[in-house]
Structure formats: C-alpha cells, structure tokens
C-alpha cells in the first residue's frame, strides 16, 4: 500500500509541475517584479482549465501526502 501511495504521489507531482509550467504569467522580467502595465482581465478557456487543474492536483497531492504520513 505504501508503494502505491508513493507512485501516485510521484505521478501527481510531475503532473502538477507540468501544469504550473504551462501557465503564462506575463512577459519579460518586468512582470516578475510587478511591472509591465498589464490590465485586469478575467481568466478564460485554457487559463481557467489550467488554474482549476492546478488546484485539483494540489489538493490530491496534499491528500496523498497525508495518507503517506498516516501509513508510516
């Protein structure tokens, strides 16, 4: 059972990293430090899907982490 939880946790962590890297946060180094002059807009389409998928994968990762602690 412990090995199954570890395998699921590894798969979820890789998927979470891929989804996070797919999200775009603006362009250039100016956006990293709060600059860039972007305007507010709502998330649509793929951005919304990636945001929801990130939240779902993070919750599943948290649950598997707690399960891993409970098993040991």
Buried (B, 14 or more C-beta within 10 A) or exposed (E): EEEEBEEBBEBBBEBBEEBBEEEEEEEEEEBEEEEEEEEEEEEEEEBEEBEEBBEEBBEBBEBBBEBBEEEE
